[in-house]
Amino acid sequence: ATEKVTDPQYFGTGLGIAVRPDNKALLEKLNNALAAIKADGTYQKISDQWFPQ
């Protein structure tokens, strides 16, 4: 069986982006951008393209 990059042994239960604790503005921009691409379907398209099940 071929191992997939999406297996939990590689990434655990999720992914993350490191942001300095004092950089609240960047954290807010990242969260807003992620929410926007999830809402318009872009996130799912990217996930399907690069991490097919």
C-alpha distance matrix in Angstrom:
0.0 3.8 6.4 9.4 12.9 14.1 12.5 15.6 14.9 16.0 18.8 19.8 21.1 22.6 24.0 27.5 30.2 32.7 36.3 39.4 41.0 44.2 42.9 43.1 43.8 40.5 38.6 40.5 39.8 36.0 36.0 38.1 36.0 32.8 34.7 36.0 32.7 31.2 34.4 34.4 30.7 30.0 27.6 25.4 25.5 24.5 21.6 20.4 20.8 19.1 16.6 15.4 13.7
3.8 0.0 3.8 6.4 9.7 11.6 10.6 14.1 13.5 13.7 16.5 18.1 19.6 20.6 21.4 24.9 27.3 29.8 33.4 36.5 38.3 41.5 39.9 40.4 40.9 37.5 35.8 37.7 36.8 33.1 33.3 35.4 33.1 30.1 32.2 33.4 30.0 28.8 32.1 32.0 28.4 27.3 24.9 23.0 22.9 21.5 18.9 17.9 17.8 15.9 13.7 13.0 12.0
6.4 3.8 0.0 3.8 6.7 8.5 7.2 10.6 9.8 10.0 12.8 14.4 16.1 17.1 18.0 21.4 23.9 26.3 30.0 33.0 34.7 38.0 36.6 37.0 37.7 34.4 32.6 34.6 33.9 30.1 30.3 32.6 30.5 27.4 29.6 31.1 27.9 26.6 30.1 30.3 26.8 25.6 23.0 21.4 21.7 20.0 17.1 16.8 17.1 14.5 12.0 12.2 11.3
9.4 6.4 3.8 0.0 3.8 5.3 5.5 9.3 9.7 8.9 10.9 12.9 14.2 14.5 15.2 18.6 21.1 23.8 27.4 30.6 32.3 35.4 33.8 34.1 34.6 31.2 29.5 31.3 30.5 26.7 26.9 29.1 26.9 23.8 26.0 27.4 24.1 22.9 26.4 26.5 23.1 21.9 19.2 17.7 18.0 16.2 13.3 13.2 13.6 11.0 8.3 8.9 8.4
12.9 9.7 6.7 3.8 0.0 3.8 5.5 8.4 8.7 6.6 8.2 11.0 12.5 12.2 12.1 15.4 17.6 20.3 23.8 27.0 28.9 31.9 30.3 30.7 31.2 27.8 26.2 28.2 27.4 23.6 24.1 26.4 24.1 21.2 23.8 25.2 22.1 21.2 24.8 25.1 21.9 20.3 17.4 16.6 17.1 14.6 12.0 12.9 12.9 9.7 7.5 9.6 10.1
14.1 11.6 8.5 5.3 3.8 0.0 3.8 6.3 8.3 6.9 7.0 9.0 9.6 9.4 10.2 13.8 16.6 19.5 22.9 26.2 27.7 30.8 29.2 29.2 29.8 26.6 24.6 26.4 25.8 22.0 21.9 24.3 22.4 19.1 21.2 22.9 20.0 18.6 22.2 22.8 19.7 18.5 15.3 14.3 15.5 13.5 10.2 11.4 12.5 9.7 6.6 8.7 8.3
12.5 10.6 7.2 5.5 5.5 3.8 0.0 3.8 5.4 5.9 7.0 7.8 9.0 10.2 11.8 15.5 18.6 21.1 24.6 27.7 28.9 32.3 31.0 31.1 32.1 29.0 26.8 28.7 28.5 24.7 24.4 27.0 25.4 22.0 24.0 26.0 23.3 21.6 25.1 26.0 22.9 22.0 18.8 17.6 19.0 17.3 13.8 14.7 16.1 13.4 10.1 11.5 10.0
15.6 14.1 10.6 9.3 8.4 6.3 3.8 0.0 3.8 5.3 5.1 4.4 5.9 8.0 10.2 13.6 17.0 19.2 22.7 25.6 26.4 29.9 29.1 29.0 30.5 27.6 25.0 27.1 27.4 23.6 23.1 26.0 24.9 21.5 23.3 25.8 23.5 21.6 25.1 26.5 23.7 23.0 19.5 18.7 20.7 18.9 15.4 17.0 18.6 15.9 12.7 14.5 13.0
14.9 13.5 9.8 9.7 8.7 8.3 5.4 3.8 0.0 3.8 6.0 5.8 8.8 10.7 12.2 15.2 18.3 20.0 23.6 26.2 27.3 30.8 30.2 30.6 32.1 29.1 26.8 29.3 29.5 25.7 25.6 28.7 27.4 24.2 26.3 28.8 26.4 24.8 28.4 29.7 26.9 25.9 22.4 21.8 23.5 21.3 18.1 19.6 20.7 17.6 14.8 16.7 15.4
16.0 13.7 10.0 8.9 6.6 6.9 5.9 5.3 3.8 0.0 3.8 6.1 9.2 9.7 10.0 12.9 15.5 17.3 21.1 23.8 25.3 28.7 27.7 28.4 29.7 26.4 24.4 27.0 26.9 23.1 23.4 26.4 24.9 21.9 24.4 26.6 24.2 23.1 26.8 27.8 25.2 23.7 20.3 20.1 21.5 18.9 16.0 17.9 18.5 15.1 12.9 15.4 15.0
18.8 16.5 12.8 10.9 8.2 7.0 7.0 5.1 6.0 3.8 0.0 3.8 6.3 6.1 6.4 9.4 12.4 14.5 18.1 21.0 22.2 25.6 24.6 25.0 26.3 23.3 21.0 23.5 23.6 19.8 19.9 23.0 21.7 18.6 21.0 23.5 21.3 20.1 23.7 25.1 22.7 21.4 17.8 18.0 19.8 17.2 14.4 16.9 17.8 14.6 12.4 15.3 15.0
19.8 18.1 14.4 12.9 11.0 9.0 7.8 4.4 5.8 6.1 3.8 0.0 3.8 5.6 7.7 10.5 13.9 15.7 19.1 21.7 22.4 26.0 25.4 25.4 27.2 24.4 21.8 24.1 24.7 21.1 20.5 23.8 23.1 19.8 21.7 24.5 22.7 20.9 24.4 26.3 24.0 23.2 19.4 19.4 21.8 19.6 16.5 18.8 20.4 17.5 14.9 17.3 16.3
21.1 19.6 16.1 14.2 12.5 9.6 9.0 5.9 8.8 9.2 6.3 3.8 0.0 3.8 7.3 10.2 13.9 16.1 19.1 22.0 22.2 25.7 25.0 24.5 26.1 23.7 20.7 22.5 23.3 19.8 18.6 21.7 21.3 17.8 19.2 22.2 20.6 18.4 21.7 23.8 21.6 21.3 17.5 17.3 20.2 18.5 15.3 17.6 19.8 17.4 14.6 16.7 15.5
22.6 20.6 17.1 14.5 12.2 9.4 10.2 8.0 10.7 9.7 6.1 5.6 3.8 0.0 3.8 6.8 10.5 13.2 16.1 19.3 19.8 23.1 22.0 21.5 22.9 20.2 17.4 19.3 19.8 16.2 15.3 18.4 17.7 14.3 16.0 18.9 17.4 15.5 19.0 21.0 19.0 18.3 14.5 15.0 17.7 15.8 12.9 15.8 17.7 15.3 13.1 15.8 15.3
24.0 21.4 18.0 15.2 12.1 10.2 11.8 10.2 12.2 10.0 6.4 7.7 7.3 3.8 0.0 3.8 7.2 10.1 13.2 16.5 17.7 20.8 19.3 19.3 20.4 17.4 15.0 17.2 17.3 13.6 13.5 16.6 15.6 12.6 15.1 17.7 16.0 15.0 18.6 20.3 18.6 17.2 13.5 14.8 17.0 14.5 12.3 15.7 16.9 14.3 12.9 16.1 16.6
27.5 24.9 21.4 18.6 15.4 13.8 15.5 13.6 15.2 12.9 9.4 10.5 10.2 6.8 3.8 0.0 3.8 6.5 9.5 12.8 14.0 17.0 15.6 15.7 17.0 14.0 11.6 14.3 14.6 11.1 11.3 14.8 14.1 11.7 14.3 17.0 16.0 15.5 18.9 20.7 19.6 18.1 14.6 16.7 18.9 16.2 14.7 18.4 19.3 16.7 16.0 19.4 20.1
30.2 27.3 23.9 21.1 17.6 16.6 18.6 17.0 18.3 15.5 12.4 13.9 13.9 10.5 7.2 3.8 0.0 3.8 6.4 10.0 11.9 14.5 12.7 13.3 14.2 10.9 9.2 12.2 12.2 8.8 10.2 13.5 12.7 11.2 14.3 16.5 15.8 16.1 19.3 20.9 20.3 18.2 15.3 18.0 19.7 16.8 16.1 19.9 20.3 17.8 17.8 21.4 22.7
32.7 29.8 26.3 23.8 20.3 19.5 21.1 19.2 20.0 17.3 14.5 15.7 16.1 13.2 10.1 6.5 3.8 0.0 3.8 6.8 9.0 11.8 10.5 11.9 13.4 10.4 9.1 12.7 13.2 10.6 12.1 15.5 15.2 14.2 17.1 19.4 19.1 19.5 22.5 24.2 23.9 21.8 19.0 21.7 23.4 20.5 19.9 23.6 23.9 21.2 21.3 24.9 26.1
36.3 33.4 30.0 27.4 23.8 22.9 24.6 22.7 23.6 21.1 18.1 19.1 19.1 16.1 13.2 9.5 6.4 3.8 0.0 3.8 6.2 8.3 6.7 8.4 10.0 7.4 6.5 10.3 11.1 9.4 11.2 14.3 14.5 14.4 16.9 19.0 19.4 20.2 22.7 24.5 24.7 22.8 20.3 23.4 25.1 22.3 22.2 26.0 26.2 23.9 24.2 27.8 29.1
39.4 36.5 33.0 30.6 27.0 26.2 27.7 25.6 26.2 23.8 21.0 21.7 22.0 19.3 16.5 12.8 10.0 6.8 3.8 0.0 3.8 5.5 5.4 8.1 10.3 8.8 8.5 12.1 13.3 12.5 14.1 17.0 17.6 17.8 20.1 22.2 22.9 23.7 26.0 27.9 28.3 26.4 24.0 27.1 28.9 26.1 25.9 29.7 29.9 27.5 27.8 31.4 32.7
41.0 38.3 34.7 32.3 28.9 27.7 28.9 26.4 27.3 25.3 22.2 22.4 22.2 19.8 17.7 14.0 11.9 9.0 6.2 3.8 0.0 3.8 5.6 7.0 10.3 9.9 8.8 11.8 14.0 13.5 14.2 17.1 18.5 18.6 20.3 22.7 23.9 24.2 26.3 28.6 29.2 27.7 25.3 28.3 30.4 27.9 27.5 31.3 31.9 29.7 29.6 33.1 34.0
44.2 41.5 38.0 35.4 31.9 30.8 32.3 29.9 30.8 28.7 25.6 26.0 25.7 23.1 20.8 17.0 14.5 11.8 8.3 5.5 3.8 0.0 3.8 5.8 8.7 9.3 9.4 11.7 13.8 14.3 15.3 17.5 19.1 19.9 21.4 23.5 24.9 25.7 27.5 29.6 30.6 29.0 27.0 30.2 32.1 29.7 29.8 33.6 34.0 31.9 32.2 35.7 36.8
42.9 39.9 36.6 33.8 30.3 29.2 31.0 29.1 30.2 27.7 24.6 25.4 25.0 22.0 19.3 15.6 12.7 10.5 6.7 5.4 5.6 3.8 0.0 3.8 5.5 5.6 6.5 8.9 10.3 11.0 12.6 14.5 15.8 17.0 18.6 20.3 21.8 22.9 24.6 26.4 27.6 25.9 24.0 27.5 29.1 26.8 27.1 30.9 31.2 29.3 29.9 33.3 34.7
43.1 40.4 37.0 34.1 30.7 29.2 31.1 29.0 30.6 28.4 25.0 25.4 24.5 21.5 19.3 15.7 13.3 11.9 8.4 8.1 7.0 5.8 3.8 0.0 3.8 5.5 5.0 6.1 8.6 9.9 10.5 12.1 14.2 15.3 16.3 18.2 20.1 21.0 22.3 24.5 25.9 24.6 22.9 26.2 28.2 26.2 26.5 30.2 30.9 29.3 29.7 32.9 34.2
43.8 40.9 37.7 34.6 31.2 29.8 32.1 30.5 32.1 29.7 26.3 27.2 26.1 22.9 20.4 17.0 14.2 13.4 10.0 10.3 10.3 8.7 5.5 3.8 0.0 3.8 5.5 5.2 6.3 8.7 10.0 10.6 12.3 14.3 15.4 16.5 18.6 20.0 21.0 22.8 24.5 23.0 21.8 25.4 27.0 25.1 25.9 29.5 29.9 28.7 29.5 32.7 34.3
40.5 37.5 34.4 31.2 27.8 26.6 29.0 27.6 29.1 26.4 23.3 24.4 23.7 20.2 17.4 14.0 10.9 10.4 7.4 8.8 9.9 9.3 5.6 5.5 3.8 0.0 3.8 5.4 5.1 6.1 8.5 9.8 10.5 12.2 14.1 15.3 16.6 18.3 19.8 21.3 22.6 20.7 19.3 22.9 24.3 22.1 23.0 26.6 26.8 25.3 26.2 29.5 31.3
38.6 35.8 32.6 29.5 26.2 24.6 26.8 25.0 26.8 24.4 21.0 21.8 20.7 17.4 15.0 11.6 9.2 9.1 6.5 8.5 8.8 9.4 6.5 5.0 5.5 3.8 0.0 3.8 5.5 5.2 6.1 8.5 9.9 10.6 12.2 14.2 15.6 16.5 18.2 20.2 21.3 19.8 17.9 21.3 23.2 21.2 21.5 25.2 25.8 24.3 24.7 28.0 29.3
40.5 37.7 34.6 31.3 28.2 26.4 28.7 27.1 29.3 27.0 23.5 24.1 22.5 19.3 17.2 14.3 12.2 12.7 10.3 12.1 11.8 11.7 8.9 6.1 5.2 5.4 3.8 0.0 3.8 5.5 5.1 6.0 8.5 9.9 10.5 12.1 14.4 15.3 16.3 18.4 20.1 19.1 17.6 21.0 23.0 21.5 22.1 25.6 26.4 25.5 25.9 28.8 30.2
39.8 36.8 33.9 30.5 27.4 25.8 28.5 27.4 29.5 26.9 23.6 24.7 23.3 19.8 17.3 14.6 12.2 13.2 11.1 13.3 14.0 13.8 10.3 8.6 6.3 5.1 5.5 3.8 0.0 3.8 5.5 5.1 6.0 8.6 9.9 10.5 12.4 14.2 15.2 16.6 18.4 16.8 15.9 19.5 21.0 19.4 20.5 23.9 24.3 23.5 24.5 27.5 29.2
36.0 33.1 30.1 26.7 23.6 22.0 24.7 23.6 25.7 23.1 19.8 21.1 19.8 16.2 13.6 11.1 8.8 10.6 9.4 12.5 13.5 14.3 11.0 9.9 8.7 6.1 5.2 5.5 3.8 0.0 3.8 5.5 5.1 6.1 8.5 9.8 10.8 12.2 14.1 15.6 16.6 14.8 13.2 16.8 18.4 16.5 17.2 20.8 21.3 20.2 21.0 24.1 25.8
36.0 33.3 30.3 26.9 24.1 21.9 24.4 23.1 25.6 23.4 19.9 20.5 18.6 15.3 13.5 11.3 10.2 12.1 11.2 14.1 14.2 15.3 12.6 10.5 10.0 8.5 6.1 5.1 5.5 3.8 0.0 3.8 5.5 5.2 6.1 8.6 10.2 10.6 12.2 14.5 15.6 14.7 12.8 16.1 18.3 17.0 17.2 20.7 21.8 21.0 21.2 24.0 25.2
38.1 35.4 32.6 29.1 26.4 24.3 27.0 26.0 28.7 26.4 23.0 23.8 21.7 18.4 16.6 14.8 13.5 15.5 14.3 17.0 17.1 17.5 14.5 12.1 10.6 9.8 8.5 6.0 5.1 5.5 3.8 0.0 3.8 5.5 5.1 6.1 8.8 9.9 10.5 12.4 14.4 13.7 12.8 16.1 18.0 17.2 18.1 21.2 22.3 22.0 22.6 25.1 26.6
36.0 33.1 30.5 26.9 24.1 22.4 25.4 24.9 27.4 24.9 21.7 23.1 21.3 17.7 15.6 14.1 12.7 15.2 14.5 17.6 18.5 19.1 15.8 14.2 12.3 10.5 9.9 8.5 6.0 5.1 5.5 3.8 0.0 3.8 5.5 5.1 6.3 8.6 9.9 10.8 12.4 10.8 10.2 13.8 15.2 14.1 15.4 18.6 19.2 19.0 20.0 22.6 24.4
32.8 30.1 27.4 23.8 21.2 19.1 22.0 21.5 24.2 21.9 18.6 19.8 17.8 14.3 12.6 11.7 11.2 14.2 14.4 17.8 18.6 19.9 17.0 15.3 14.3 12.2 10.6 9.9 8.6 6.1 5.2 5.5 3.8 0.0 3.8 5.4 5.3 6.1 8.5 10.2 10.7 9.5 7.7 11.1 13.2 12.0 12.6 15.9 17.0 16.7 17.2 19.6 21.2
34.7 32.2 29.6 26.0 23.8 21.2 24.0 23.3 26.3 24.4 21.0 21.7 19.2 16.0 15.1 14.3 14.3 17.1 16.9 20.1 20.3 21.4 18.6 16.3 15.4 14.1 12.2 10.5 9.9 8.5 6.1 5.1 5.5 3.8 0.0 3.8 5.6 5.2 6.1 8.8 10.1 10.3 9.0 11.8 14.2 14.1 14.5 17.3 19.0 19.1 19.3 21.3 22.5
36.0 33.4 31.1 27.4 25.2 22.9 26.0 25.8 28.8 26.6 23.5 24.5 22.2 18.9 17.7 17.0 16.5 19.4 19.0 22.2 22.7 23.5 20.3 18.2 16.5 15.3 14.2 12.1 10.5 9.8 8.6 6.1 5.1 5.4 3.8 0.0 3.8 5.4 5.1 6.3 8.6 8.5 8.8 11.7 13.3 13.5 14.8 17.3 18.5 19.2 20.0 21.7 23.4
32.7 30.0 27.9 24.1 22.1 20.0 23.3 23.5 26.4 24.2 21.3 22.7 20.6 17.4 16.0 16.0 15.8 19.1 19.4 22.9 23.9 24.9 21.8 20.1 18.6 16.6 15.6 14.4 12.4 10.8 10.2 8.8 6.3 5.3 5.6 3.8 0.0 3.8 5.4 5.3 6.0 4.9 5.2 8.3 9.6 9.7 11.3 13.6 14.7 15.5 16.5 18.2 20.1
31.2 28.8 26.6 22.9 21.2 18.6 21.6 21.6 24.8 23.1 20.1 20.9 18.4 15.5 15.0 15.5 16.1 19.5 20.2 23.7 24.2 25.7 22.9 21.0 20.0 18.3 16.5 15.3 14.2 12.2 10.6 9.9 8.6 6.1 5.2 5.4 3.8 0.0 3.8 5.6 5.4 6.2 5.0 6.9 9.5 10.2 10.5 12.8 14.7 15.6 15.7 17.1 18.3
34.4 32.1 30.1 26.4 24.8 22.2 25.1 25.1 28.4 26.8 23.7 24.4 21.7 19.0 18.6 18.9 19.3 22.5 22.7 26.0 26.3 27.5 24.6 22.3 21.0 19.8 18.2 16.3 15.2 14.1 12.2 10.5 9.9 8.5 6.1 5.1 5.4 3.8 0.0 3.8 5.7 7.8 8.2 9.5 11.6 13.1 13.8 15.5 17.5 18.8 19.0 20.0 21.1
34.4 32.0 30.3 26.5 25.1 22.8 26.0 26.5 29.7 27.8 25.1 26.3 23.8 21.0 20.3 20.7 20.9 24.2 24.5 27.9 28.6 29.6 26.4 24.5 22.8 21.3 20.2 18.4 16.6 15.6 14.5 12.4 10.8 10.2 8.8 6.3 5.3 5.6 3.8 0.0 3.8 5.7 7.8 9.0 9.9 11.8 13.4 14.5 15.9 17.8 18.6 19.3 21.0
30.7 28.4 26.8 23.1 21.9 19.7 22.9 23.7 26.9 25.2 22.7 24.0 21.6 19.0 18.6 19.6 20.3 23.9 24.7 28.3 29.2 30.6 27.6 25.9 24.5 22.6 21.3 20.1 18.4 16.6 15.6 14.4 12.4 10.7 10.1 8.6 6.0 5.4 5.7 3.8 0.0 3.8 5.5 5.4 6.4 8.9 10.1 10.8 12.5 14.6 15.2 15.6 17.2
30.0 27.3 25.6 21.9 20.3 18.5 22.0 23.0 25.9 23.7 21.4 23.2 21.3 18.3 17.2 18.1 18.2 21.8 22.8 26.4 27.7 29.0 25.9 24.6 23.0 20.7 19.8 19.1 16.8 14.8 14.7 13.7 10.8 9.5 10.3 8.5 4.9 6.2 7.8 5.7 3.8 0.0 3.8 5.5 5.1 6.2 8.5 9.9 10.6 12.4 13.7 14.8 17.1
27.6 24.9 23.0 19.2 17.4 15.3 18.8 19.5 22.4 20.3 17.8 19.4 17.5 14.5 13.5 14.6 15.3 19.0 20.3 24.0 25.3 27.0 24.0 22.9 21.8 19.3 17.9 17.6 15.9 13.2 12.8 12.8 10.2 7.7 9.0 8.8 5.2 5.0 8.2 7.8 5.5 3.8 0.0 3.8 5.5 5.3 6.1 8.6 10.0 10.8 11.4 13.0 14.9
25.4 23.0 21.4 17.7 16.6 14.3 17.6 18.7 21.8 20.1 18.0 19.4 17.3 15.0 14.8 16.7 18.0 21.7 23.4 27.1 28.3 30.2 27.5 26.2 25.4 22.9 21.3 21.0 19.5 16.8 16.1 16.1 13.8 11.1 11.8 11.7 8.3 6.9 9.5 9.0 5.4 5.5 3.8 0.0 3.8 5.4 5.0 6.0 8.5 10.0 9.9 10.5 12.1
25.5 22.9 21.7 18.0 17.1 15.5 19.0 20.7 23.5 21.5 19.8 21.8 20.2 17.7 17.0 18.9 19.7 23.4 25.1 28.9 30.4 32.1 29.1 28.2 27.0 24.3 23.2 23.0 21.0 18.4 18.3 18.0 15.2 13.2 14.2 13.3 9.6 9.5 11.6 9.9 6.4 5.1 5.5 3.8 0.0 3.8 5.5 5.1 6.2 8.7 9.8 10.1 12.6
24.5 21.5 20.0 16.2 14.6 13.5 17.3 18.9 21.3 18.9 17.2 19.6 18.5 15.8 14.5 16.2 16.8 20.5 22.3 26.1 27.9 29.7 26.8 26.2 25.1 22.1 21.2 21.5 19.4 16.5 17.0 17.2 14.1 12.0 14.1 13.5 9.7 10.2 13.1 11.8 8.9 6.2 5.3 5.4 3.8 0.0 3.8 5.5 5.1 6.2 8.0 9.6 12.6
21.6 18.9 17.1 13.3 12.0 10.2 13.8 15.4 18.1 16.0 14.4 16.5 15.3 12.9 12.3 14.7 16.1 19.9 22.2 25.9 27.5 29.8 27.1 26.5 25.9 23.0 21.5 22.1 20.5 17.2 17.2 18.1 15.4 12.6 14.5 14.8 11.3 10.5 13.8 13.4 10.1 8.5 6.1 5.0 5.5 3.8 0.0 3.8 5.5 5.4 5.3 7.1 9.5
20.4 17.9 16.8 13.2 12.9 11.4 14.7 17.0 19.6 17.9 16.9 18.8 17.6 15.8 15.7 18.4 19.9 23.6 26.0 29.7 31.3 33.6 30.9 30.2 29.5 26.6 25.2 25.6 23.9 20.8 20.7 21.2 18.6 15.9 17.3 17.3 13.6 12.8 15.5 14.5 10.8 9.9 8.6 6.0 5.1 5.5 3.8 0.0 3.8 5.8 5.5 5.0 7.6
20.8 17.8 17.1 13.6 12.9 12.5 16.1 18.6 20.7 18.5 17.8 20.4 19.8 17.7 16.9 19.3 20.3 23.9 26.2 29.9 31.9 34.0 31.2 30.9 29.9 26.8 25.8 26.4 24.3 21.3 21.8 22.3 19.2 17.0 19.0 18.5 14.7 14.7 17.5 15.9 12.5 10.6 10.0 8.5 6.2 5.1 5.5 3.8 0.0 3.8 5.9 6.2 9.8
19.1 15.9 14.5 11.0 9.7 9.7 13.4 15.9 17.6 15.1 14.6 17.5 17.4 15.3 14.3 16.7 17.8 21.2 23.9 27.5 29.7 31.9 29.3 29.3 28.7 25.3 24.3 25.5 23.5 20.2 21.0 22.0 19.0 16.7 19.1 19.2 15.5 15.6 18.8 17.8 14.6 12.4 10.8 10.0 8.7 6.2 5.4 5.8 3.8 0.0 3.8 6.1 9.6
16.6 13.7 12.0 8.3 7.5 6.6 10.1 12.7 14.8 12.9 12.4 14.9 14.6 13.1 12.9 16.0 17.8 21.3 24.2 27.8 29.6 32.2 29.9 29.7 29.5 26.2 24.7 25.9 24.5 21.0 21.2 22.6 20.0 17.2 19.3 20.0 16.5 15.7 19.0 18.6 15.2 13.7 11.4 9.9 9.8 8.0 5.3 5.5 5.9 3.8 0.0 3.8 6.4
15.4 13.0 12.2 8.9 9.6 8.7 11.5 14.5 16.7 15.4 15.3 17.3 16.7 15.8 16.1 19.4 21.4 24.9 27.8 31.4 33.1 35.7 33.3 32.9 32.7 29.5 28.0 28.8 27.5 24.1 24.0 25.1 22.6 19.6 21.3 21.7 18.2 17.1 20.0 19.3 15.6 14.8 13.0 10.5 10.1 9.6 7.1 5.0 6.2 6.1 3.8 0.0 3.8
13.7 12.0 11.3 8.4 10.1 8.3 10.0 13.0 15.4 15.0 15.0 16.3 15.5 15.3 16.6 20.1 22.7 26.1 29.1 32.7 34.0 36.8 34.7 34.2 34.3 31.3 29.3 30.2 29.2 25.8 25.2 26.6 24.4 21.2 22.5 23.4 20.1 18.3 21.1 21.0 17.2 17.1 14.9 12.1 12.6 12.6 9.5 7.6 9.8 9.6 6.4 3.8 0.0
